[in-house]
Amino acid sequence: MATEKREFASASGETLAARLDLPDGPLRGCALFAHCFTCTKDILAARRIASNLSRLGIAVLRFDFTGLGSSEGEFANTSFRSNVADLVAAADHMRETLEAPVMLIGHSLGGAAVLAAAHEIPEVKGVVTIGAPADTEHVLRMFGDELVDIERDGEAEVTLGGRHFRVGRQFLEAARKTNLLDRLPKLKASLLIMHSPLDEVVGIDNAERIFLAARHPKSYVSLDHADHLLTKPEDADFAAHVISGWATRFLPADEPQGEKPIENVRVSETRQSKFQNTVQAGLHRFFADEPVSAGGTDSGPSPYDLLGAALGACTAMTLRMYADFKKLSLGAVTVDVSHAKVHAADCAECTDEERAHGGKIDRFERHISVKGDVAPELADKLEEIANKCPVHRTLEGNAKVVTVVEAGSK
C-alpha cells in the first residue's frame, strides 16, 4: 500500500487535508471514508480499514472534515450539512483525479453523513456504517449542559473525549432538521450496518432503526466486545476484514498484479512500518512482516514462515498426488514445519561432509500427520514420497539466485 497526501477544497473554499491509500497493483475501485465526530482521518479504525481494502485493490480516501485535524476552517462554523458537503467535495476530487468512489464508509456521525451523501454521489454501490446514529440529533445529547449555552450564546465550548471544541448554533439547527430514516428507503446502494452491542456512545438500538428503515440489499454485523471507537486493534481488524469481504460483491473481479497477468511474485514495501511488505502472487494479496519481538508489527507471516509454509504445502500436495495416482486411501494430511539455525556439528541428520563444514545451518523439521487410518502399503512410503516434494529438493539442492537491480525505477 502506498499512501499519498492529498488536499482539496471544501464546498465553502477551505483546504481539506486527506490521505489516499493506493493498492500496489490494478485498481478495482475507490472508497471514501468519513471519520467519527471530532475524530480525524488517522484514527485506528480508518487506518486499518484503508489498509485492508488497499490489499484488495481498492483505493481509499480518508480526510479531515472542516475545522478538524489538518484541515482548514473553524469547527464552530460547521454543521451536519457541511460534513455531507465535504464528503461530496471529496467524491468530486476522487472523480477528477482517479475514479469516483463506489463505496462510502462512515464511522459514528460519519456513518450518518455517508447515508446522506450517498444520495448525492451517483456512482456509489455500497455504504457501510460503523456505530452510526439513526438520527443526527442523537449527537446533541453528548453536549450535556453546554447545549443550553450554545442555544443562548450562539456557540460554546464542549468537551468530547478529553478534547475541547467550539460548537455553533447552526450545528444544532441542522441536526434537528435532518431525518435520515425517511431517506433510507430511497438508498440505491447495498448497505452494511456494523455496531457493537456494548456501544455506550451510540446505543445498539440505532443499528436496529437503520436496518428496519432501509430496503434490501442490507446486512448487519455485530462487533461483539468492541467499544465505540474500535480502539482495540483486533476489533478494527475484524471490521476491516468483514468490509473487505463484503465489498467484493459489487467490485470487478481481481486481476493479477501488473499491467498484464504475470507469474512472478511481487513484494513491495508499504512504508507503514519497519518491515511490512505487501505480497502479490497471482490473484492473492497479503502482508509479510516480522513479529513484534523482532521489530515488526506482526501483520503477516515472516519470510521464514513463508518458506516453512511453502515446504509444508508442497509436502501435502505431493502426498495427495501420489495417493490419488496410486488410488490409495489417504486421510487429510497436516504438515507442521519448524525452522531453526543449528550448529552443523549438532545436526544428527546431516552428512559427515556437512558436519565437517562447521558453522550453523538451516534446519527444517517436518511433522506429517494423517487423519484416520493409513493403508499399510502407504505408511512406509510417507517419508520417501515427502522427500520428493519439489520445494524439499530445492531447499536441499543447489539453487541459484540471480539478482537484477533496477536503480531509480518508478
Backbone torsions as a table, in degrees:
resi	resn	phi	psi	omega
1	MET	NA	130.5	173.6
2	ALA	-108.7	136.9	-179.4
3	THR	-113.9	126.5	178.4
4	GLU	-111.3	141.4	171.3
5	LYS	-80.3	133.7	-179.7
6	ARG	-129.0	157.2	171.9
7	GLU	-138.5	145.1	174.9
8	PHE	-152.5	162.9	-176.6
9	ALA	-88.9	137.2	174.3
10	SER	-74.9	173.6	179.4
11	ALA	-61.0	-27.2	-179.3
12	SER	-98.5	5.1	171.8
13	GLY	101.3	-7.8	178.0
14	GLU	-72.5	152.7	176.5
15	THR	-86.5	123.3	-179.3
16	LEU	-103.7	134.3	-179.2
17	ALA	-89.3	138.1	-175.8
18	ALA	-143.7	163.2	170.2
19	ARG	-126.7	135.0	177.3
20	LEU	-112.4	114.0	178.4
21	ASP	-92.4	114.5	-174.2
22	LEU	-105.4	141.7	176.5
23	PRO	-73.5	151.3	174.8
24	ASP	-91.5	80.5	-175.3
25	GLY	151.2	-169.6	-177.5
26	PRO	-60.1	141.3	179.3
27	LEU	-84.6	124.4	179.1
28	ARG	-98.6	-19.3	-178.0
29	GLY	167.7	173.9	-177.8
30	CYS	-125.0	149.4	178.2
31	ALA	-130.5	154.2	180.0
32	LEU	-125.0	128.2	-175.7
33	PHE	-110.4	131.4	177.1
34	ALA	-112.1	119.1	-176.2
35	HIS	-77.4	171.0	-176.9
36	CYS	-73.1	167.4	-177.6
37	PHE	-57.8	123.9	179.7
38	THR	68.4	6.4	176.0
39	CYS	-86.5	-164.9	176.5
40	THR	-138.1	174.6	-179.3
41	LYS	-65.2	-18.0	-174.5
42	ASP	-98.3	12.2	176.2
43	ILE	-60.7	150.1	-173.9
44	LEU	-52.0	-47.5	-176.9
45	ALA	-59.3	-41.5	-179.6
46	ALA	-64.2	-43.4	-178.4
47	ARG	-66.5	-43.0	-178.4
48	ARG	-66.8	-43.2	-178.9
49	ILE	-65.9	-43.6	179.0
50	ALA	-61.8	-40.9	-179.8
51	SER	-61.8	-46.5	-178.5
52	ASN	-66.6	-40.5	-179.8
53	LEU	-67.3	-36.8	179.8
54	SER	-63.8	-31.7	177.5
55	ARG	-66.8	-21.7	177.6
56	LEU	-91.3	2.7	-179.5
57	GLY	92.7	18.1	-177.7
58	ILE	-109.1	123.8	175.7
59	ALA	-82.1	136.7	-176.4
60	VAL	-124.4	125.1	174.0
61	LEU	-102.1	123.1	174.4
62	ARG	-124.0	136.6	-173.5
63	PHE	-141.0	162.8	175.7
64	ASP	-90.1	127.4	176.2
65	PHE	-62.4	161.3	179.8
66	THR	-49.6	128.6	176.3
67	GLY	83.5	3.0	-178.9
68	LEU	-123.0	155.0	177.1
69	GLY	56.0	-126.8	-177.9
70	SER	-98.0	7.0	-179.1
71	SER	-84.7	151.8	178.3
72	GLU	-76.1	171.0	175.4
73	GLY	102.7	167.2	178.9
74	GLU	-103.7	124.1	179.8
75	PHE	-60.5	-33.2	-179.0
76	ALA	-62.8	-21.7	-178.3
77	ASN	-95.0	4.5	-178.2
78	THR	-93.0	169.3	177.6
79	SER	-152.4	175.0	176.6
80	PHE	-60.4	-38.7	179.7
81	ARG	-65.0	-37.9	178.1
82	SER	-68.4	-31.7	175.5
83	ASN	-63.8	-42.1	177.4
84	VAL	-63.7	-40.8	178.3
85	ALA	-63.5	-36.9	176.2
86	ASP	-62.4	-40.7	178.1
87	LEU	-62.8	-42.9	179.1
88	VAL	-64.2	-39.8	177.5
89	ALA	-64.5	-38.6	177.2
90	ALA	-63.6	-41.6	177.7
91	ALA	-63.8	-39.1	176.9
92	ASP	-61.4	-42.3	179.1
93	HIS	-62.3	-42.4	178.7
94	MET	-65.3	-40.9	-179.5
95	ARG	-62.6	-36.9	-177.3
96	GLU	-78.9	-31.3	-172.6
97	THR	-107.5	-18.8	-178.5
98	LEU	-144.0	-87.6	173.7
99	GLU	-152.9	153.4	175.9
100	ALA	-66.5	146.3	-179.6
101	PRO	-69.3	137.4	174.7
102	VAL	-98.3	-8.8	-178.8
103	MET	-139.0	137.4	174.2
104	LEU	-115.8	133.9	179.3
105	ILE	-125.6	126.4	-177.9
106	GLY	-131.2	135.0	-178.5
107	HIS	-107.9	125.3	179.4
108	SER	59.0	-124.5	179.5
109	LEU	-62.7	-26.1	174.3
110	GLY	-62.4	-29.7	175.9
111	GLY	-66.4	-41.5	175.9
112	ALA	-64.1	-37.5	-178.8
113	ALA	-66.1	-39.8	-179.7
114	VAL	-71.0	-30.0	175.8
115	LEU	-62.9	-37.1	178.6
116	ALA	-78.1	-40.5	-176.3
117	ALA	-70.4	-25.9	-178.1
118	ALA	-57.1	-30.7	180.0
119	HIS	-70.6	-16.2	-176.1
120	GLU	-109.5	3.5	178.1
121	ILE	-123.5	95.7	-169.6
122	PRO	-63.0	-23.8	-176.4
123	GLU	-77.9	-11.4	-173.4
124	VAL	-66.1	129.0	177.9
125	LYS	-113.1	-17.1	-178.8
126	GLY	-145.6	140.9	178.8
127	VAL	-128.5	132.4	178.9
128	VAL	-120.7	130.7	173.5
129	THR	-117.0	139.9	178.5
130	ILE	-125.2	111.9	179.5
131	GLY	58.7	38.7	-174.4
132	ALA	-87.5	144.6	173.3
133	PRO	-77.0	149.1	178.6
134	ALA	-79.1	-16.6	175.6
135	ASP	-144.7	145.0	-175.9
136	THR	-71.4	-21.2	178.4
137	GLU	-66.0	-18.9	177.2
138	HIS	-55.1	-35.5	-177.6
139	VAL	-65.6	-31.1	-176.3
140	LEU	-62.9	-27.7	179.8
141	ARG	-68.5	-16.9	177.3
142	MET	-73.5	-17.9	-175.8
143	PHE	-78.8	-18.9	178.3
144	GLY	58.7	-133.9	-176.2
145	ASP	-66.8	-22.6	-179.5
146	GLU	-66.8	-15.6	179.7
147	LEU	-60.0	-40.2	178.4
148	VAL	-65.1	-40.5	179.8
149	ASP	-64.1	-40.1	179.5
150	ILE	-63.8	-44.7	-179.3
151	GLU	-66.4	-34.3	-178.1
152	ARG	-79.3	-44.3	-171.4
153	ASP	-101.0	-5.8	-179.2
154	GLY	94.0	-30.1	173.1
155	GLU	-163.1	159.6	179.6
156	ALA	-158.6	160.8	178.0
157	GLU	-86.5	131.1	177.0
158	VAL	-120.9	153.8	178.4
159	THR	-113.1	120.0	-179.4
160	LEU	-132.1	124.0	179.3
161	GLY	59.0	32.5	178.9
162	GLY	81.2	1.3	179.0
163	ARG	-114.7	153.0	-175.3
164	HIS	-106.4	134.5	179.8
165	PHE	-138.6	150.3	172.7
166	ARG	-100.2	128.8	-177.5
167	VAL	-118.5	133.8	-177.8
168	GLY	-98.2	164.7	-178.2
169	ARG	-62.5	-30.2	-178.9
170	GLN	-63.1	-28.4	176.9
171	PHE	-64.8	-43.9	179.2
172	LEU	-62.4	-45.6	-176.5
173	GLU	-65.1	-42.9	-180.0
174	ALA	-66.0	-38.8	-179.6
175	ALA	-63.8	-39.2	-177.7
176	ARG	-74.2	-23.1	-178.9
177	LYS	-88.5	-16.0	-174.4
178	THR	-86.3	129.2	176.5
179	ASN	-123.5	98.3	-177.8
180	LEU	-70.2	-39.5	-172.8
181	LEU	-64.3	-33.0	179.0
182	ASP	-66.4	-28.2	-176.6
183	ARG	-91.5	-16.7	-175.8
184	LEU	-59.3	-39.6	179.2
185	PRO	-61.0	-17.9	-179.2
186	LYS	-93.5	1.4	-179.5
187	LEU	-65.7	122.5	-178.0
188	LYS	-103.1	55.4	-179.4
189	ALA	-157.9	156.4	173.1
190	SER	-67.0	145.6	-176.3
191	LEU	-124.9	129.7	174.2
192	LEU	-119.0	119.8	-179.1
193	ILE	-107.4	122.9	178.5
194	MET	-121.5	130.9	-175.4
195	HIS	-155.3	146.8	176.3
196	SER	-94.9	132.2	176.4
197	PRO	-66.6	-12.8	179.7
198	LEU	-100.3	7.0	-177.4
199	ASP	-62.8	116.8	-179.1
200	GLU	-95.8	-5.4	179.0
201	VAL	-95.8	-48.7	176.3
202	VAL	-123.7	108.1	-173.6
203	GLY	-61.6	156.7	-177.4
204	ILE	-63.2	-23.2	179.2
205	ASP	-61.3	-24.7	178.1
206	ASN	-64.9	-38.9	178.2
207	ALA	-63.1	-40.7	179.5
208	GLU	-63.1	-42.9	-179.3
209	ARG	-64.9	-40.8	178.3
210	ILE	-65.6	-44.3	-178.1
211	PHE	-61.9	-44.6	-178.1
212	LEU	-68.4	-31.3	-178.4
213	ALA	-78.0	-28.8	-176.9
214	ALA	-81.9	158.9	175.4
215	ARG	-101.7	161.9	177.3
216	HIS	-69.5	150.4	7.3
217	PRO	-81.3	129.1	179.4
218	LYS	-145.1	149.6	-178.4
219	SER	-142.2	152.6	176.1
220	TYR	-128.5	134.5	176.5
221	VAL	-128.3	126.4	179.3
222	SER	-82.6	129.7	176.8
223	LEU	-94.6	71.7	-175.2
224	ASP	-55.2	136.9	174.1
225	HIS	70.4	0.1	-177.8
226	ALA	-85.8	153.2	171.7
227	ASP	-92.1	179.6	-173.5
228	HIS	-62.1	-39.1	-174.8
229	LEU	-91.9	2.3	-177.2
230	LEU	53.0	49.8	-175.7
231	THR	-72.3	-20.9	176.9
232	LYS	-82.7	128.8	-179.1
233	PRO	-54.2	-36.8	-178.4
234	GLU	-67.0	-30.5	177.5
235	ASP	-73.5	-41.9	177.2
236	ALA	-63.9	-39.4	179.2
237	ASP	-66.3	-40.3	178.8
238	PHE	-61.2	-47.0	178.5
239	ALA	-59.9	-42.1	-179.2
240	ALA	-62.7	-43.2	-178.9
241	HIS	-66.9	-39.7	179.2
242	VAL	-64.2	-45.9	179.8
243	ILE	-62.0	-41.6	-179.7
244	SER	-60.8	-44.3	178.9
245	GLY	-67.7	-42.3	-179.6
246	TRP	-63.6	-37.2	-175.9
247	ALA	-64.6	-26.1	-177.4
248	THR	-66.9	-11.8	-179.2
249	ARG	-67.2	-28.8	-177.0
250	PHE	-124.2	15.5	176.1
251	LEU	-102.2	153.7	175.2
252	PRO	-64.5	156.6	-179.0
253	ALA	-58.8	143.0	178.1
254	ASP	-67.9	153.9	179.9
255	GLU	-126.2	158.0	176.5
256	PRO	-60.0	158.9	-178.2
257	GLN	-63.9	159.2	177.9
258	GLY	88.8	167.8	179.5
259	GLU	-67.6	-29.6	176.1
260	LYS	-127.8	149.7	178.2
261	PRO	-56.6	127.8	177.8
262	ILE	-130.8	162.5	-176.4
263	GLU	-95.8	-5.2	-177.8
264	ASN	-67.7	156.2	166.6
265	VAL	-93.8	128.2	-178.7
266	ARG	-112.1	127.1	179.4
267	VAL	-121.2	125.5	-176.7
268	SER	-134.6	138.1	175.7
269	GLU	-65.7	141.7	175.2
270	THR	-91.3	-24.9	-175.0
271	ARG	63.8	17.0	175.2
272	GLN	-86.4	-19.5	174.6
273	SER	-154.9	177.5	-171.5
274	LYS	-60.5	-45.0	-171.7
275	PHE	-115.9	-4.1	-173.4
276	GLN	-66.3	130.3	175.3
277	ASN	-130.7	148.6	172.1
278	THR	-96.1	135.2	-178.8
279	VAL	-113.2	130.8	176.7
280	GLN	-124.1	122.4	177.7
281	ALA	-130.8	100.0	-175.0
282	GLY	63.8	-122.0	179.8
283	LEU	-86.8	-2.0	-170.2
284	HIS	-101.0	133.7	-180.0
285	ARG	-128.3	133.7	175.9
286	PHE	-160.2	171.7	179.5
287	PHE	-94.8	149.1	164.8
288	ALA	-117.1	142.5	-173.9
289	ASP	-157.6	-173.9	172.0
290	GLU	-120.8	155.5	177.3
291	PRO	-64.9	162.9	-179.3
292	VAL	-58.2	-36.4	-178.7
293	SER	-63.0	-21.0	-179.8
294	ALA	-103.9	9.3	177.8
295	GLY	97.1	3.5	178.6
296	GLY	-96.0	-167.5	177.9
297	THR	-115.9	3.8	176.8
298	ASP	58.0	36.0	-180.0
299	SER	-84.5	-4.9	179.6
300	GLY	-167.6	174.3	-179.9
301	PRO	-64.9	151.3	176.7
302	SER	-78.2	165.4	178.0
303	PRO	-55.0	-41.4	178.9
304	TYR	-72.4	-29.3	172.4
305	ASP	-61.6	-42.8	179.6
306	LEU	-65.2	-37.8	178.1
307	LEU	-66.1	-41.3	176.0
308	GLY	-64.4	-37.9	178.3
309	ALA	-64.3	-39.1	178.5
310	ALA	-62.6	-43.0	179.7
311	LEU	-66.8	-43.8	-179.7
312	GLY	-65.2	-44.7	-179.8
313	ALA	-64.0	-43.3	-180.0
314	CYS	-63.8	-38.1	179.2
315	THR	-62.9	-49.8	-179.1
316	ALA	-61.7	-41.6	-179.8
317	MET	-66.0	-39.8	-179.4
318	THR	-64.5	-43.4	178.4
319	LEU	-63.3	-40.8	-180.0
320	ARG	-65.3	-43.8	179.8
321	MET	-60.5	-42.9	-179.1
322	TYR	-64.2	-47.1	-178.7
323	ALA	-61.4	-42.4	179.9
324	ASP	-66.4	-40.4	-179.0
325	PHE	-64.5	-39.2	-178.9
326	LYS	-88.5	-1.2	-178.5
327	LYS	56.0	46.3	179.4
328	LEU	-105.0	145.7	178.7
329	SER	-75.8	124.3	179.7
330	LEU	-143.0	118.2	178.2
331	GLY	-68.9	179.8	-178.9
332	ALA	-59.7	132.4	-176.0
333	VAL	-97.7	135.8	172.9
334	THR	-123.7	133.4	-179.6
335	VAL	-124.5	119.7	173.9
336	ASP	-100.7	130.2	-178.4
337	VAL	-124.5	128.3	174.1
338	SER	-119.6	155.4	-177.3
339	HIS	-132.3	141.4	175.6
340	ALA	-154.7	155.7	172.7
341	LYS	-100.8	120.3	-176.4
342	VAL	-124.7	158.6	175.0
343	HIS	-70.1	133.9	-177.9
344	ALA	-55.7	-34.9	-178.3
345	ALA	-66.2	-23.1	-178.6
346	ASP	-95.4	2.7	-175.7
347	CYS	-89.0	103.0	-177.6
348	ALA	-65.3	-28.8	-176.5
349	GLU	-83.6	-10.4	-175.1
350	CYS	-77.7	157.8	176.2
351	THR	-78.3	164.8	177.9
352	ASP	-59.3	-37.5	-179.8
353	GLU	-64.5	-42.2	179.9
354	GLU	-67.5	-39.8	179.1
355	ARG	-67.2	-35.0	-179.1
356	ALA	-69.8	-21.7	-177.7
357	HIS	-66.6	-29.1	179.2
358	GLY	78.6	-179.2	179.8
359	GLY	73.1	-169.5	-179.5
360	LYS	-101.3	149.5	176.5
361	ILE	-129.2	161.2	174.8
362	ASP	-82.8	127.3	179.9
363	ARG	-120.8	117.6	175.3
364	PHE	-102.2	127.0	177.0
365	GLU	-109.4	127.0	-173.5
366	ARG	-116.9	121.6	176.8
367	HIS	-110.0	119.5	-178.3
368	ILE	-107.1	126.7	175.0
369	SER	-126.1	146.0	-177.7
370	VAL	-125.6	130.7	-179.9
371	LYS	-73.1	132.5	178.2
372	GLY	80.9	-169.6	-178.9
373	ASP	-76.1	150.6	177.7
374	VAL	-113.4	131.9	179.1
375	ALA	-56.9	135.6	-177.7
376	PRO	-52.9	-39.9	-177.8
377	GLU	-69.6	-12.1	-179.8
378	LEU	-103.7	-29.4	-174.5
379	ALA	-54.7	-44.9	-177.2
380	ASP	-74.6	-13.8	-175.3
381	LYS	-101.5	-3.9	-176.2
382	LEU	-56.2	-48.5	-178.7
383	GLU	-65.5	-42.7	-179.9
384	GLU	-59.8	-45.2	-178.8
385	ILE	-69.6	-39.5	179.2
386	ALA	-60.0	-36.6	-179.1
387	ASN	-69.6	-11.7	177.4
388	LYS	-91.7	0.6	176.8
389	CYS	-57.3	131.4	-177.0
390	PRO	-56.5	-37.9	179.6
391	VAL	-67.7	-39.4	175.3
392	HIS	-56.4	-47.2	-179.0
393	ARG	-64.7	-36.2	178.2
394	THR	-64.0	-44.8	-178.6
395	LEU	-64.4	-34.6	-178.3
396	GLU	-94.7	-5.2	-178.6
397	GLY	-92.4	-160.9	-179.1
398	ASN	-111.1	68.9	179.8
399	ALA	-71.9	152.2	179.9
400	LYS	-121.6	128.3	177.2
401	VAL	-103.9	120.9	179.6
402	VAL	-106.1	127.6	-175.7
403	THR	-113.4	130.6	174.8
404	VAL	-121.9	121.5	-178.0
405	VAL	-101.5	126.1	176.2
406	GLU	-110.4	83.2	-178.1
407	ALA	-68.5	139.8	177.8
408	GLY	77.6	8.1	179.7
409	SER	-71.3	152.0	-177.7
410	LYS	-88.0	NA	NA
